[in-house]
Amino acid sequence: MTTAYYKRYRMMVDLSPRRSHELSNPPPEPVLPPGYAWAAWPRPFNPVDDEAFIERHAQTKARCFANELDAGVFACLSHLDGCRRLVREIRRKRGFLADATWLIVAPDGEDCATIQGVLESGWLGSIQNVGVAPAHRGRGLGKALVIRALDGFARNGATKATLEVTAANLPAIALYHRLGFRRTRTSYKAVERVSPSPTFPQPPAATSATLPPSCPTSGGTASCVTSAPRHGVIVVPTTPIRPLPPSSTTQGFGP
């Protein structure tokens, strides 16, 4: 049994300018490539539609993250049942925000991109996961998803928005910077490995919690939600940080 440490960044963006614009002149929805369409979470909420959209988001998330870096960091992203539990927990959150939760439908009618949002403490928008299926990357869908979520947060009173990203996902980090996000925290996610794996350098000494199940199904924040580090994460209080070995693998996302 070995332990790998994945470096992750928390990033935050100020929504004040966007919120002022929302109040005076709500912006149009981000333009998608020809043939692509938005799918909003149905309202008013009802159990039948909720289950249908939980399944649609879970199916899409599973396709987006299969064989990607974050499926190794968060085990629930590596299989459909885990994605179902994750989306169901997000939906059950008190701050679940339909205005920041979207699917993109491809020209062939299949869902190909997903994002979920939660409003925390009334002022902080938390992006949970951003996923674009491999065959649909490079078309600006990831950017459109994030912008749509930020607009939804601003419309509902949030003044800031946050997300987390694995440090090896350079395309996503570059996109988030272009959208105004800035790094506010660096952490290490500890992942137990059964098979031999490359040795990762230990982060500076810190107290770490016992690694919990990859995808808890009751209480608290789902540990698979990429915007909310919890147990199994060793927080590094200062920079610079010891680099992890380079990786060419990215999570289920592309600009």
DASUL-V543578 format. One record per residue. N is the residue number from 1. PSI is psi in whole degrees, -180 to 180 (none if undefined). NEAR is the number of other ideal C-beta (glycine too) atoms within 8 Angstrom. Layout:
# DASUL-V543578
N&PSI&NEAR, N&PSI&NEAR
This chain:
# DASUL-V543578
1&126&5, 2&162&8, 3&125&9, 4&145&10, 5&121&14, 6&124&13, 7&134&13, 8&149&16, 9&137&11, 10&134&14, 11&150&14, 12&150&10, 13&143&13, 14&125&8, 15&3&14, 16&-49&7, 17&-42&7, 18&-38&10, 19&-41&12, 20&-40&8, 21&-40&11, 22&-41&12, 23&-35&5, 24&-35&5, 25&85&5, 26&131&6, 27&156&7, 28&158&4, 29&148&7, 30&140&8, 31&132&5, 32&159&10, 33&157&7, 34&134&4, 35&-18&6, 36&152&12, 37&153&7, 38&147&10, 39&112&9, 40&153&7, 41&129&7, 42&140&10, 43&148&6, 44&153&4, 45&141&7, 46&152&7, 47&-38&5, 48&-50&6, 49&-39&9, 50&-49&11, 51&-39&8, 52&-42&9, 53&-28&11, 54&-45&12, 55&-42&9, 56&-45&11, 57&-40&15, 58&-45&13, 59&-43&11, 60&-44&15, 61&-43&16, 62&-40&12, 63&-37&10, 64&-39&15, 65&-4&14, 66&130&9, 67&18&3, 68&167&12, 69&-47&13, 70&-17&13, 71&-22&14, 72&-31&7, 73&-41&12, 74&105&12, 75&-30&10, 76&-21&13, 77&-7&17, 78&-6&10, 79&158&7, 80&-43&8, 81&-40&6, 82&-41&14, 83&-36&16, 84&-46&11, 85&-40&12, 86&-50&17, 87&-38&13, 88&-40&9, 89&-40&12, 90&-45&14, 91&-34&9, 92&-12&6, 93&144&8, 94&-35&3, 95&12&8, 96&131&13, 97&109&13, 98&-32&10, 99&-15&10, 100&15&18, 101&116&14, 102&152&13, 103&152&12, 104&131&17, 105&130&11, 106&166&12, 107&-28&6, 108&3&4, 109&-3&5, 110&138&6, 111&133&13, 112&-5&14, 113&149&15, 114&148&15, 115&148&16, 116&149&13, 117&146&16, 118&135&13, 119&116&15, 120&132&8, 121&16&4, 122&-14&7, 123&-12&7, 124&118&12, 125&130&20, 126&111&14, 127&126&15, 128&-56&12, 129&146&13, 130&123&12, 131&134&14, 132&128&15, 133&143&13, 134&-41&8, 135&-11&5, 136&12&11, 137&160&12, 138&10&5, 139&7&7, 140&13&9, 141&-38&16, 142&-45&15, 143&-44&12, 144&-41&12, 145&-48&15, 146&-44&14, 147&-43&10, 148&-40&14, 149&-43&16, 150&-41&15, 151&-40&14, 152&-41&15, 153&-49&16, 154&-39&14, 155&-24&9, 156&18&11, 157&-1&9, 158&142&14, 159&-16&9, 160&158&11, 161&148&14, 162&158&14, 163&171&13, 164&151&11, 165&143&13, 166&135&13, 167&-27&11, 168&-11&12, 169&74&13, 170&-40&7, 171&-41&10, 172&-43&15, 173&-42&12, 174&-42&9, 175&-46&12, 176&-38&13, 177&-43&9, 178&-28&7, 179&4&11, 180&-1&7, 181&146&10, 182&146&8, 183&133&8, 184&-13&7, 185&145&7, 186&137&12, 187&167&12, 188&130&12, 189&119&12, 190&128&12, 191&123&12, 192&135&8, 193&135&10, 194&-46&4, 195&158&4, 196&143&4, 197&164&7, 198&147&5, 199&124&5, 200&139&9, 201&140&7, 202&136&5, 203&167&10, 204&150&7, 205&132&2, 206&161&9, 207&127&3, 208&148&7, 209&161&9, 210&136&5, 211&123&8, 212&180&10, 213&148&5, 214&-30&9, 215&83&13, 216&148&10, 217&8&5, 218&134&3, 219&149&3, 220&-166&5, 221&133&6, 222&128&13, 223&-13&14, 224&-10&12, 225&119&12, 226&-11&13, 227&6&11, 228&87&11, 229&138&9, 230&-126&10, 231&153&8, 232&4&12, 233&128&13, 234&116&10, 235&132&10, 236&116&12, 237&-19&4, 238&164&4, 239&158&5, 240&165&3, 241&144&8, 242&126&7, 243&147&6, 244&163&12, 245&142&6, 246&150&6, 247&138&7, 248&-1&4, 249&138&6, 250&162&12, 251&-179&13, 252&64&14, 253&147&13, 254&145&11, 255&none&10
